[in-house]
Amino acid sequence: MLRPIEDLFTPSEYPDLLVGLDGPDDAAVWRLDEDRALVVTTDFFTPVVDDPYDYGAIAAANSLSDVYAMGGKPFLALNVAALPPDLDAEIISDILRGGADKAREAEVVIAGGHTIQDKEPKYGLIVLGFVHPEQMLTKRGARVGDILVLSKPLGFGTTTTALKQGKAHPDHVAEAVTWMKRLNKQAAELAVEFGVHGGTDVTGFSLLGHGWEMAEASGVGLRFDFERIPFIRGAQDYAEQFIFPGGSSDNRLYYSPHVSFAPEIDEASQMLLFDAQTSGGLLLAVPPGVLDDILSRAEQLGQELWMVGEVVEGERIEVGTQSNNI
């Protein structure tokens, strides 16, 4: 879809555009001076949960995540909303309040926005942030020998789809909502503090999709250990019932040519790694020399980090059930 415009904005003509259409990264980055670059992103989507306040908070956390995924610090946002004209005013208020509260938690100011009418609610943010040009996280920053670290569990797509089908247990939904509302702020700050340069957030293209984008951009392969990958409660049960959003099947169709699975990993488990996530965690390629320090600091802060794989030589993603190097 971007092909009609990709040749109109040649990177060589815009030397201050550090990240743009020529890469698969999570946000655009424009250099302001030697010490500051502006990170710009936008994201919005239809409701994934029933509670309007939670929906607003999740949508905001998801939008903010793209700045964190670049190692940036967001500071300013604008609302973007499409709302049915007959939607109850209290519901609209709750959506916007959920987004505003999440922005305040992130120390971000919502300074306005734009709203149109539409048949189905849609909400998100345009977000601006700052990053030091030498401290950016990018998908091309992974290096052979790095350890892959994940900051949130998987399973949000299958769980929220089960909710839409009336098949989800309330406790499973509550766990998914808690994780989706959590900011990636602390994980991003840890990555910058310890000099990590390779990273992305895990959202609609799934762990394997975003992982493949990182592998391709960095010219490396990735090896995941399925037994180390965390999932929220209930995700495996819904996967075995093949309850997934449509995007998960699209992910498998598009990315599976680049992925090899160990024979003992069944189809349901494979699909969980193609599951389209909303407001997922950061996938970081952590240099082995700082791994112990970042894990220790994360534990002090109460920030969960799971070692889920490693960066290897090659051009594919391998998913096995054990890895001796992590």
ZADO-1210 file (C-alpha; in nm, 4 decimals, padded with zeros to 6 digits):
<atoms>
<atom x="00.0000" y="00.0000" z="00.0000" code="MET" pos="1"/>
<atom x="00.2938" y="00.2345" z="00.0584" code="LEU" pos="2"/>
<atom x="00.4550" y="00.1726" z="-00.2816" code="ARG" pos="3"/>
<atom x="00.2790" y="00.4665" z="-00.4547" code="PRO" pos="4"/>
<atom x="00.4492" y="00.7119" z="-00.2176" code="ILE" pos="5"/>
<atom x="00.7734" y="00.5416" z="-00.1152" code="GLU" pos="6"/>
<atom x="00.9679" y="00.6847" z="-00.4112" code="ASP" pos="7"/>
<atom x="00.8357" y="01.0361" z="-00.3482" code="LEU" pos="8"/>
<atom x="01.0374" y="01.0753" z="-00.0267" code="PHE" pos="9"/>
<atom x="01.3900" y="00.9516" z="-00.1009" code="THR" pos="10"/>
<atom x="01.5883" y="00.9286" z="00.2244" code="PRO" pos="11"/>
<atom x="01.8943" y="01.0926" z="00.0688" code="SER" pos="12"/>
<atom x="01.6900" y="01.4082" z="00.0119" code="GLU" pos="13"/>
<atom x="01.6022" y="01.4317" z="00.3818" code="TYR" pos="14"/>
<atom x="01.9236" y="01.3798" z="00.5806" code="PRO" pos="15"/>
<atom x="01.7521" y="01.4629" z="00.9100" code="ASP" pos="16"/>
<atom x="01.4910" y="01.1880" z="00.8598" code="LEU" pos="17"/>
<atom x="01.6632" y="00.9163" z="01.0625" code="LEU" pos="18"/>
<atom x="01.3778" y="00.6655" z="01.0358" code="VAL" pos="19"/>
<atom x="01.1121" y="00.6794" z="00.7643" code="GLY" pos="20"/>
<atom x="00.9461" y="00.4725" z="00.4929" code="LEU" pos="21"/>
<atom x="01.2705" y="00.2944" z="00.4039" code="ASP" pos="22"/>
<atom x="01.2554" y="00.0849" z="00.7227" code="GLY" pos="23"/>
<atom x="00.9959" y="-00.1237" z="00.9103" code="PRO" pos="24"/>
<atom x="01.0331" y="00.0612" z="01.2396" code="ASP" pos="25"/>
<atom x="00.7590" y="00.1583" z="01.4826" code="ASP" pos="26"/>
<atom x="00.7715" y="00.5378" z="01.4423" code="ALA" pos="27"/>
<atom x="00.9261" y="00.8118" z="01.2296" code="ALA" pos="28"/>
<atom x="01.2313" y="00.9901" z="01.3727" code="VAL" pos="29"/>
<atom x="01.3493" y="01.3389" z="01.2700" code="TRP" pos="30"/>
<atom x="01.6806" y="01.4793" z="01.3956" code="ARG" pos="31"/>
<atom x="01.6498" y="01.8243" z="01.5567" code="LEU" pos="32"/>
<atom x="02.0119" y="01.8635" z="01.6640" code="ASP" pos="33"/>
<atom x="02.3058" y="01.6525" z="01.7807" code="GLU" pos="34"/>
<atom x="02.1365" y="01.5575" z="02.1070" code="ASP" pos="35"/>
<atom x="01.7675" y="01.5401" z="02.0207" code="ARG" pos="36"/>
<atom x="01.5458" y="01.3750" z="01.7633" code="ALA" pos="37"/>
<atom x="01.1669" y="01.3934" z="01.7384" code="LEU" pos="38"/>
<atom x="00.9762" y="01.0631" z="01.7401" code="VAL" pos="39"/>
<atom x="00.6334" y="01.0764" z="01.5732" code="VAL" pos="40"/>
<atom x="00.3687" y="00.8040" z="01.5538" code="THR" pos="41"/>
<atom x="-00.0044" y="00.7416" z="01.5350" code="THR" pos="42"/>
<atom x="-00.2241" y="00.4410" z="01.6051" code="ASP" pos="43"/>
<atom x="-00.5938" y="00.3725" z="01.6621" code="PHE" pos="44"/>
<atom x="-00.8273" y="00.0742" z="01.6481" code="PHE" pos="45"/>
<atom x="-01.1749" y="-00.0571" z="01.7242" code="THR" pos="46"/>
<atom x="-01.2679" y="-00.1818" z="02.0748" code="PRO" pos="47"/>
<atom x="-01.0972" y="-00.5004" z="02.1948" code="VAL" pos="48"/>
<atom x="-01.2764" y="-00.5137" z="02.5332" code="VAL" pos="49"/>
<atom x="-01.6254" y="-00.4272" z="02.6556" code="ASP" pos="50"/>
<atom x="-01.5427" y="-00.1631" z="02.9166" code="ASP" pos="51"/>
<atom x="-01.5052" y="00.1794" z="02.7464" code="PRO" pos="52"/>
<atom x="-01.2581" y="00.3144" z="03.0035" code="TYR" pos="53"/>
<atom x="-01.0323" y="00.0107" z="02.9622" code="ASP" pos="54"/>
<atom x="-01.0621" y="00.0397" z="02.5849" code="TYR" pos="55"/>
<atom x="-00.9450" y="00.4008" z="02.5969" code="GLY" pos="56"/>
<atom x="-00.6564" y="00.3186" z="02.8286" code="ALA" pos="57"/>
<atom x="-00.5447" y="00.0225" z="02.6145" code="ILE" pos="58"/>
<atom x="-00.5629" y="00.2275" z="02.2955" code="ALA" pos="59"/>
<atom x="-00.3524" y="00.5023" z="02.4531" code="ALA" pos="60"/>
<atom x="-00.0951" y="00.2584" z="02.5922" code="ALA" pos="61"/>
<atom x="-00.0728" y="00.0961" z="02.2507" code="ASN" pos="62"/>
<atom x="-00.0155" y="00.4325" z="02.0773" code="SER" pos="63"/>
<atom x="00.2461" y="00.5399" z="02.3306" code="LEU" pos="64"/>
<atom x="00.4245" y="00.2083" z="02.2883" code="SER" pos="65"/>
<atom x="00.5582" y="00.2983" z="01.9440" code="ASP" pos="66"/>
<atom x="00.7593" y="00.5834" z="02.0954" code="VAL" pos="67"/>
<atom x="00.8889" y="00.3557" z="02.3707" code="TYR" pos="68"/>
<atom x="00.9770" y="00.0964" z="02.1052" code="ALA" pos="69"/>
<atom x="01.2166" y="00.3527" z="01.9559" code="MET" pos="70"/>
<atom x="01.3765" y="00.4196" z="02.2947" code="GLY" pos="71"/>
<atom x="01.2002" y="00.7555" z="02.3135" code="GLY" pos="72"/>
<atom x="01.0240" y="00.9534" z="02.5847" code="LYS" pos="73"/>
<atom x="00.6756" y="01.0703" z="02.4775" code="PRO" pos="74"/>
<atom x="00.5671" y="01.4177" z="02.5867" code="PHE" pos="75"/>
<atom x="00.2724" y="01.5328" z="02.3700" code="LEU" pos="76"/>
<atom x="-00.0317" y="01.3642" z="02.2156" code="ALA" pos="77"/>
<atom x="-00.3492" y="01.4349" z="02.0201" code="LEU" pos="78"/>
<atom x="-00.6665" y="01.2284" z="02.0323" code="ASN" pos="79"/>
<atom x="-00.7868" y="01.0593" z="01.7134" code="VAL" pos="80"/>
<atom x="-01.1432" y="00.9274" z="01.7326" code="ALA" pos="81"/>
<atom x="-01.4207" y="00.8056" z="01.5040" code="ALA" pos="82"/>
<atom x="-01.7461" y="00.7649" z="01.6945" code="LEU" pos="83"/>
<atom x="-02.1058" y="00.6719" z="01.6067" code="PRO" pos="84"/>
<atom x="-02.3375" y="00.9739" z="01.6380" code="PRO" pos="85"/>
<atom x="-02.5811" y="00.7723" z="01.8510" code="ASP" pos="86"/>
<atom x="-02.3160" y="00.6442" z="02.0941" code="LEU" pos="87"/>
<atom x="-02.4023" y="00.7322" z="02.4536" code="ASP" pos="88"/>
<atom x="-02.2155" y="01.0429" z="02.5697" code="ALA" pos="89"/>
<atom x="-02.1089" y="00.8680" z="02.8904" code="GLU" pos="90"/>
<atom x="-01.9400" y="00.5930" z="02.6900" code="ILE" pos="91"/>
<atom x="-01.7522" y="00.8497" z="02.4820" code="ILE" pos="92"/>
<atom x="-01.6463" y="01.0283" z="02.7993" code="SER" pos="93"/>
<atom x="-01.5186" y="00.7032" z="02.9516" code="ASP" pos="94"/>
<atom x="-01.3139" y="00.6209" z="02.6396" code="ILE" pos="95"/>
<atom x="-01.1482" y="00.9610" z="02.6371" code="LEU" pos="96"/>
<atom x="-01.0963" y="00.9551" z="03.0143" code="ARG" pos="97"/>
<atom x="-00.9252" y="00.6168" z="02.9913" code="GLY" pos="98"/>
<atom x="-00.6878" y="00.7543" z="02.7299" code="GLY" pos="99"/>
<atom x="-00.6253" y="01.0714" z="02.9272" code="ALA" pos="100"/>
<atom x="-00.5480" y="00.8862" z="03.2501" code="ASP" pos="101"/>
<atom x="-00.3000" y="00.6616" z="03.0703" code="LYS" pos="102"/>
<atom x="-00.1356" y="00.9649" z="02.9100" code="ALA" pos="103"/>
<atom x="-00.1013" y="01.1317" z="03.2520" code="ARG" pos="104"/>
<atom x="00.0593" y="00.8144" z="03.3856" code="GLU" pos="105"/>
<atom x="00.3107" y="00.8413" z="03.1018" code="ALA" pos="106"/>
<atom x="00.3669" y="01.2130" z="03.1826" code="GLU" pos="107"/>
<atom x="00.2238" y="01.3014" z="02.8420" code="VAL" pos="108"/>
<atom x="-00.0039" y="01.5995" z="02.7701" code="VAL" pos="109"/>
<atom x="-00.3056" y="01.5466" z="02.5427" code="ILE" pos="110"/>
<atom x="-00.3387" y="01.8869" z="02.3790" code="ALA" pos="111"/>
<atom x="-00.6346" y="01.8353" z="02.1458" code="GLY" pos="112"/>
<atom x="-00.7230" y="01.6081" z="01.8586" code="GLY" pos="113"/>
<atom x="-00.9778" y="01.5338" z="01.5889" code="HIS" pos="114"/>
<atom x="-01.3061" y="01.3425" z="01.5881" code="THR" pos="115"/>
<atom x="-01.5296" y="01.2270" z="01.3051" code="ILE" pos="116"/>
<atom x="-01.8481" y="01.0223" z="01.2873" code="GLN" pos="117"/>
<atom x="-01.8281" y="00.6546" z="01.1948" code="ASP" pos="118"/>
<atom x="-02.0433" y="00.3455" z="01.2364" code="LYS" pos="119"/>
<atom x="-01.7911" y="00.1671" z="01.4612" code="GLU" pos="120"/>
<atom x="-01.5904" y="00.3333" z="01.7416" code="PRO" pos="121"/>
<atom x="-01.2224" y="00.3901" z="01.6788" code="LYS" pos="122"/>
<atom x="-00.9802" y="00.5601" z="01.9152" code="TYR" pos="123"/>
<atom x="-00.6105" y="00.6213" z="01.9506" code="GLY" pos="124"/>
<atom x="-00.3420" y="00.8889" z="01.9714" code="LEU" pos="125"/>
<atom x="-00.0934" y="01.0814" z="01.7652" code="ILE" pos="126"/>
<atom x="00.2161" y="01.0853" z="01.9869" code="VAL" pos="127"/>
<atom x="00.5351" y="01.2912" z="01.9835" code="LEU" pos="128"/>
<atom x="00.8461" y="01.2067" z="02.1818" code="GLY" pos="129"/>
<atom x="01.2154" y="01.2820" z="02.2079" code="PHE" pos="130"/>
<atom x="01.5087" y="01.0434" z="02.1732" code="VAL" pos="131"/>
<atom x="01.8839" y="01.0904" z="02.1594" code="HIS" pos="132"/>
<atom x="01.9937" y="01.0000" z="01.8048" code="PRO" pos="133"/>
<atom x="02.2636" y="00.7695" z="01.9409" code="GLU" pos="134"/>
<atom x="02.0276" y="00.5901" z="02.1798" code="GLN" pos="135"/>
<atom x="01.7498" y="00.4859" z="01.9430" code="MET" pos="136"/>
<atom x="01.6059" y="00.1373" z="01.9443" code="LEU" pos="137"/>
<atom x="01.5550" y="00.0144" z="01.5890" code="THR" pos="138"/>
<atom x="01.4710" y="-00.3134" z="01.4225" code="LYS" pos="139"/>
<atom x="01.8051" y="-00.3050" z="01.2432" code="ARG" pos="140"/>
<atom x="01.9994" y="-00.2947" z="01.5703" code="GLY" pos="141"/>
<atom x="02.0062" y="-00.6690" z="01.6531" code="ALA" pos="142"/>
<atom x="02.3467" y="-00.8410" z="01.6440" code="ARG" pos="143"/>
<atom x="02.4491" y="-01.2066" z="01.6436" code="VAL" pos="144"/>
<atom x="02.4929" y="-01.3191" z="02.0043" code="GLY" pos="145"/>
<atom x="02.2290" y="-01.0837" z="02.1476" code="ASP" pos="146"/>
<atom x="01.9721" y="-01.2391" z="02.3804" code="ILE" pos="147"/>
<atom x="01.6053" y="-01.1866" z="02.2946" code="LEU" pos="148"/>
<atom x="01.4114" y="-01.0496" z="02.5909" code="VAL" pos="149"/>
<atom x="01.0331" y="-00.9979" z="02.6076" code="LEU" pos="150"/>
<atom x="00.8610" y="-00.7584" z="02.8510" code="SER" pos="151"/>
<atom x="00.4985" y="-00.8848" z="02.8348" code="LYS" pos="152"/>
<atom x="00.3439" y="-01.2287" z="02.7882" code="PRO" pos="153"/>
<atom x="00.1513" y="-01.3288" z="02.4762" code="LEU" pos="154"/>
<atom x="-00.2093" y="-01.4367" z="02.4259" code="GLY" pos="155"/>
<atom x="-00.4007" y="-01.1094" z="02.4069" code="PHE" pos="156"/>
<atom x="-00.5425" y="-01.1696" z="02.0591" code="GLY" pos="157"/>
<atom x="-00.6867" y="-01.5120" z="02.1247" code="THR" pos="158"/>
<atom x="-00.8271" y="-01.4026" z="02.4629" code="THR" pos="159"/>
<atom x="-00.9992" y="-01.0880" z="02.3365" code="THR" pos="160"/>
<atom x="-01.1425" y="-01.2849" z="02.0435" code="THR" pos="161"/>
<atom x="-01.2780" y="-01.5412" z="02.2893" code="ALA" pos="162"/>
<atom x="-01.4349" y="-01.2485" z="02.4752" code="LEU" pos="163"/>
<atom x="-01.6091" y="-01.1332" z="02.1566" code="LYS" pos="164"/>
<atom x="-01.7412" y="-01.4872" z="02.1087" code="GLN" pos="165"/>
<atom x="-01.8673" y="-01.5068" z="02.4676" code="GLY" pos="166"/>
<atom x="-01.6251" y="-01.7891" z="02.5504" code="LYS" pos="167"/>
<atom x="-01.3653" y="-01.6139" z="02.7684" code="ALA" pos="168"/>
<atom x="-01.3371" y="-01.6613" z="03.1436" code="HIS" pos="169"/>
<atom x="-01.3597" y="-01.3237" z="03.3259" code="PRO" pos="170"/>
<atom x="-01.0326" y="-01.3861" z="03.5093" code="ASP" pos="171"/>
<atom x="-00.8521" y="-01.4434" z="03.1799" code="HIS" pos="172"/>
<atom x="-00.9963" y="-01.1235" z="03.0355" code="VAL" pos="173"/>
<atom x="-00.8982" y="-00.9281" z="03.3477" code="ALA" pos="174"/>
<atom x="-00.5399" y="-01.0550" z="03.3198" code="GLU" pos="175"/>
<atom x="-00.5225" y="-00.9597" z="02.9519" code="ALA" pos="176"/>
<atom x="-00.6615" y="-00.6125" z="03.0233" code="VAL" pos="177"/>
<atom x="-00.4089" y="-00.5551" z="03.3017" code="THR" pos="178"/>
<atom x="-00.1204" y="-00.6357" z="03.0701" code="TRP" pos="179"/>
<atom x="-00.2569" y="-00.4410" z="02.7721" code="MET" pos="180"/>
<atom x="-00.2993" y="-00.1300" z="02.9891" code="LYS" pos="181"/>
<atom x="00.0569" y="-00.1498" z="03.1163" code="ARG" pos="182"/>
<atom x="00.2961" y="00.1046" z="02.9649" code="LEU" pos="183"/>
<atom x="00.6215" y="-00.0043" z="02.8039" code="ASN" pos="184"/>
<atom x="00.7868" y="00.2979" z="02.9657" code="LYS" pos="185"/>
<atom x="01.0016" y="00.1153" z="03.2183" code="GLN" pos="186"/>
<atom x="01.1167" y="-00.1527" z="02.9738" code="ALA" pos="187"/>
<atom x="01.2211" y="00.1185" z="02.7264" code="ALA" pos="188"/>
<atom x="01.4075" y="00.3134" z="02.9945" code="GLU" pos="189"/>
<atom x="01.5982" y="-00.0007" z="03.0911" code="LEU" pos="190"/>
<atom x="01.6899" y="-00.0633" z="02.7282" code="ALA" pos="191"/>
<atom x="01.8287" y="00.2889" z="02.6902" code="VAL" pos="192"/>
<atom x="02.0069" y="00.2789" z="03.0272" code="GLU" pos="193"/>
<atom x="02.1977" y="-00.0362" z="02.9346" code="PHE" pos="194"/>
<atom x="02.2765" y="00.0543" z="02.5745" code="GLY" pos="195"/>
<atom x="02.0390" y="-00.1775" z="02.3911" code="VAL" pos="196"/>
<atom x="02.0008" y="-00.0766" z="02.0254" code="HIS" pos="197"/>
<atom x="01.7805" y="-00.3496" z="01.8768" code="GLY" pos="198"/>
<atom x="01.4118" y="-00.3637" z="01.9621" code="GLY" pos="199"/>
<atom x="01.0482" y="-00.3409" z="01.8626" code="THR" pos="200"/>
<atom x="00.7088" y="-00.3794" z="02.0240" code="ASP" pos="201"/>
<atom x="00.4958" y="-00.6876" z="01.9680" code="VAL" pos="202"/>
<atom x="00.1591" y="-00.5814" z="01.8310" code="THR" pos="203"/>
<atom x="-00.0566" y="-00.6712" z="01.5311" code="GLY" pos="204"/>
<atom x="00.2062" y="-00.8611" z="01.3328" code="PHE" pos="205"/>
<atom x="00.2677" y="-01.1004" z="01.6270" code="SER" pos="206"/>
<atom x="00.5890" y="-01.2088" z="01.7944" code="LEU" pos="207"/>
<atom x="00.7068" y="-01.3901" z="01.4831" code="LEU" pos="208"/>
<atom x="00.6008" y="-01.1148" z="01.2448" code="GLY" pos="209"/>
<atom x="00.7725" y="-00.8353" z="01.4309" code="HIS" pos="210"/>
<atom x="01.0605" y="-01.0706" z="01.5044" code="GLY" pos="211"/>
<atom x="01.1012" y="-01.1353" z="01.1326" code="TRP" pos="212"/>
<atom x="01.1009" y="-00.7614" z="01.0627" code="GLU" pos="213"/>
<atom x="01.3865" y="-00.7274" z="01.3113" code="MET" pos="214"/>
<atom x="01.5762" y="-01.0234" z="01.1668" code="ALA" pos="215"/>
<atom x="01.5421" y="-00.9034" z="00.8079" code="GLU" pos="216"/>
<atom x="01.6362" y="-00.5426" z="00.8896" code="ALA" pos="217"/>
<atom x="01.9400" y="-00.6557" z="01.0901" code="SER" pos="218"/>
<atom x="02.0550" y="-00.9242" z="00.8458" code="GLY" pos="219"/>
<atom x="02.0405" y="-01.1980" z="01.1094" code="VAL" pos="220"/>
<atom x="01.8409" y="-01.5011" z="01.2158" code="GLY" pos="221"/>
<atom x="01.6453" y="-01.5498" z="01.5360" code="LEU" pos="222"/>
<atom x="01.6045" y="-01.8601" z="01.7501" code="ARG" pos="223"/>
<atom x="01.3159" y="-01.8763" z="01.9981" code="PHE" pos="224"/>
<atom x="01.2769" y="-02.1292" z="02.2787" code="ASP" pos="225"/>
<atom x="00.9038" y="-02.2018" z="02.2975" code="PHE" pos="226"/>
<atom x="00.9281" y="-02.3283" z="02.6558" code="GLU" pos="227"/>
<atom x="01.0606" y="-01.9894" z="02.7700" code="ARG" pos="228"/>
<atom x="00.7901" y="-01.7779" z="02.6035" code="ILE" pos="229"/>
<atom x="00.5301" y="-01.6544" z="02.8574" code="PRO" pos="230"/>
<atom x="00.1544" y="-01.6709" z="02.7929" code="PHE" pos="231"/>
<atom x="-00.1366" y="-01.5379" z="02.9932" code="ILE" pos="232"/>
<atom x="-00.3712" y="-01.7891" z="03.1548" code="ARG" pos="233"/>
<atom x="-00.6277" y="-01.9386" z="02.9219" code="GLY" pos="234"/>
<atom x="-00.4425" y="-01.8535" z="02.6012" code="ALA" pos="235"/>
<atom x="-00.3452" y="-02.2131" z="02.5309" code="GLN" pos="236"/>
<atom x="-00.7054" y="-02.3323" z="02.5856" code="ASP" pos="237"/>
<atom x="-00.8479" y="-02.0752" z="02.3435" code="TYR" pos="238"/>
<atom x="-00.5734" y="-02.1544" z="02.0934" code="ALA" pos="239"/>
<atom x="-00.6644" y="-02.5233" z="02.1044" code="GLU" pos="240"/>
<atom x="-01.0207" y="-02.4198" z="02.0157" code="GLN" pos="241"/>
<atom x="-00.8650" y="-02.2179" z="01.7299" code="PHE" pos="242"/>
<atom x="-01.0123" y="-01.8913" z="01.8544" code="ILE" pos="243"/>
<atom x="-00.7997" y="-01.6231" z="01.6914" code="PHE" pos="244"/>
<atom x="-00.8534" y="-01.2816" z="01.5328" code="PRO" pos="245"/>
<atom x="-00.8349" y="-01.2741" z="01.1551" code="GLY" pos="246"/>
<atom x="-00.5000" y="-01.0977" z="01.1697" code="GLY" pos="247"/>
<atom x="-00.3392" y="-01.4022" z="01.3307" code="SER" pos="248"/>
<atom x="-00.4187" y="-01.6204" z="01.0298" code="SER" pos="249"/>
<atom x="-00.2935" y="-01.3439" z="00.7996" code="ASP" pos="250"/>
<atom x="00.0301" y="-01.3365" z="00.9994" code="ASN" pos="251"/>
<atom x="00.0797" y="-01.7095" z="00.9595" code="ARG" pos="252"/>
<atom x="00.0116" y="-01.6896" z="00.5865" code="LEU" pos="253"/>
<atom x="00.2586" y="-01.4066" z="00.5347" code="TYR" pos="254"/>
<atom x="00.5404" y="-01.4916" z="00.7751" code="TYR" pos="255"/>
<atom x="00.5406" y="-01.8730" z="00.7898" code="SER" pos="256"/>
<atom x="00.7767" y="-01.9062" z="00.4880" code="PRO" pos="257"/>
<atom x="01.0429" y="-01.7454" z="00.7072" code="HIS" pos="258"/>
<atom x="00.9835" y="-01.9654" z="01.0145" code="VAL" pos="259"/>
<atom x="01.0808" y="-02.3227" z="01.1034" code="SER" pos="260"/>
<atom x="00.9177" y="-02.5037" z="01.3971" code="PHE" pos="261"/>
<atom x="01.0432" y="-02.8043" z="01.5885" code="ALA" pos="262"/>
<atom x="00.8203" y="-03.1065" z="01.5140" code="PRO" pos="263"/>
<atom x="00.6886" y="-03.1273" z="01.8708" code="GLU" pos="264"/>
<atom x="00.5323" y="-02.7778" z="01.8550" code="ILE" pos="265"/>
<atom x="00.1690" y="-02.8349" z="01.7567" code="ASP" pos="266"/>
<atom x="-00.0460" y="-02.6100" z="01.5382" code="GLU" pos="267"/>
<atom x="-00.2220" y="-02.4369" z="01.8275" code="ALA" pos="268"/>
<atom x="00.1114" y="-02.3459" z="01.9848" code="SER" pos="269"/>
<atom x="00.2449" y="-02.2238" z="01.6523" code="GLN" pos="270"/>
<atom x="-00.0603" y="-02.0025" z="01.6088" code="MET" pos="271"/>
<atom x="-00.0003" y="-01.8444" z="01.9495" code="LEU" pos="272"/>
<atom x="00.3271" y="-01.7096" z="01.8121" code="LEU" pos="273"/>
<atom x="00.1435" y="-01.5682" z="01.5087" code="PHE" pos="274"/>
<atom x="-00.1315" y="-01.4249" z="01.7337" code="ASP" pos="275"/>
<atom x="-00.2009" y="-01.0579" z="01.6643" code="ALA" pos="276"/>
<atom x="-00.1373" y="-00.8668" z="01.9870" code="GLN" pos="277"/>
<atom x="-00.2777" y="-00.5375" z="02.1080" code="THR" pos="278"/>
<atom x="-00.0504" y="-00.3242" z="02.3272" code="SER" pos="279"/>
<atom x="00.2048" y="-00.6030" z="02.3599" code="GLY" pos="280"/>
<atom x="00.5466" y="-00.5839" z="02.5176" code="GLY" pos="281"/>
<atom x="00.8888" y="-00.4889" z="02.3868" code="LEU" pos="282"/>
<atom x="01.1083" y="-00.7475" z="02.2172" code="LEU" pos="283"/>
<atom x="01.4662" y="-00.6436" z="02.2873" code="LEU" pos="284"/>
<atom x="01.7938" y="-00.7759" z="02.1471" code="ALA" pos="285"/>
<atom x="02.0150" y="-00.7403" z="02.4547" code="VAL" pos="286"/>
<atom x="02.3951" y="-00.7639" z="02.4224" code="PRO" pos="287"/>
<atom x="02.5170" y="-01.0533" z="02.6399" code="PRO" pos="288"/>
<atom x="02.7625" y="-00.8290" z="02.8239" code="GLY" pos="289"/>
<atom x="02.4806" y="-00.6299" z="02.9871" code="VAL" pos="290"/>
<atom x="02.2219" y="-00.9083" z="03.0201" code="LEU" pos="291"/>
<atom x="02.2790" y="-00.9848" z="03.3876" code="ASP" pos="292"/>
<atom x="02.2777" y="-00.6144" z="03.4767" code="ASP" pos="293"/>
<atom x="01.9551" y="-00.5350" z="03.2940" code="ILE" pos="294"/>
<atom x="01.7793" y="-00.8391" z="03.4415" code="LEU" pos="295"/>
<atom x="01.8970" y="-00.7497" z="03.7905" code="SER" pos="296"/>
<atom x="01.7847" y="-00.3888" z="03.7539" code="ARG" pos="297"/>
<atom x="01.4495" y="-00.5004" z="03.6126" code="ALA" pos="298"/>
<atom x="01.3938" y="-00.7266" z="03.9120" code="GLU" pos="299"/>
<atom x="01.4650" y="-00.4357" z="04.1484" code="GLN" pos="300"/>
<atom x="01.2058" y="-00.2258" z="03.9663" code="LEU" pos="301"/>
<atom x="00.9449" y="-00.5011" z="03.9463" code="GLY" pos="302"/>
<atom x="00.9638" y="-00.5011" z="03.5650" code="GLN" pos="303"/>
<atom x="00.9123" y="-00.8481" z="03.4185" code="GLU" pos="304"/>
<atom x="01.1624" y="-00.9531" z="03.1519" code="LEU" pos="305"/>
<atom x="01.1712" y="-01.3003" z="03.0007" code="TRP" pos="306"/>
<atom x="01.4660" y="-01.4412" z="02.8051" code="MET" pos="307"/>
<atom x="01.2961" y="-01.6069" z="02.5088" code="VAL" pos="308"/>
<atom x="01.5669" y="-01.6656" z="02.2504" code="GLY" pos="309"/>
<atom x="01.8810" y="-01.5439" z="02.0842" code="GLU" pos="310"/>
<atom x="02.0060" y="-01.3707" z="01.7705" code="VAL" pos="311"/>
<atom x="02.1960" y="-01.6087" z="01.5437" code="VAL" pos="312"/>
<atom x="02.3562" y="-01.6110" z="01.2024" code="GLU" pos="313"/>
<atom x="02.1225" y="-01.6883" z="00.9171" code="GLY" pos="314"/>
<atom x="01.8134" y="-01.5575" z="00.7428" code="GLU" pos="315"/>
<atom x="01.5295" y="-01.7390" z="00.9193" code="ARG" pos="316"/>
<atom x="01.3470" y="-01.7712" z="01.2480" code="ILE" pos="317"/>
<atom x="01.3727" y="-02.1049" z="01.4250" code="GLU" pos="318"/>
<atom x="01.1369" y="-02.2031" z="01.7055" code="VAL" pos="319"/>
<atom x="01.2518" y="-02.4936" z="01.9201" code="GLY" pos="320"/>
<atom x="01.1895" y="-02.6281" z="02.2661" code="THR" pos="321"/>
<atom x="01.5293" y="-02.5740" z="02.4210" code="GLN" pos="322"/>
<atom x="01.8327" y="-02.3492" z="02.3835" code="SER" pos="323"/>
<atom x="02.1579" y="-02.4100" z="02.5627" code="ASN" pos="324"/>
<atom x="02.2871" y="-02.0564" z="02.5161" code="ASN" pos="325"/>
<atom x="02.0309" y="-01.8664" z="02.7276" code="ILE" pos="326"/>
</atoms>
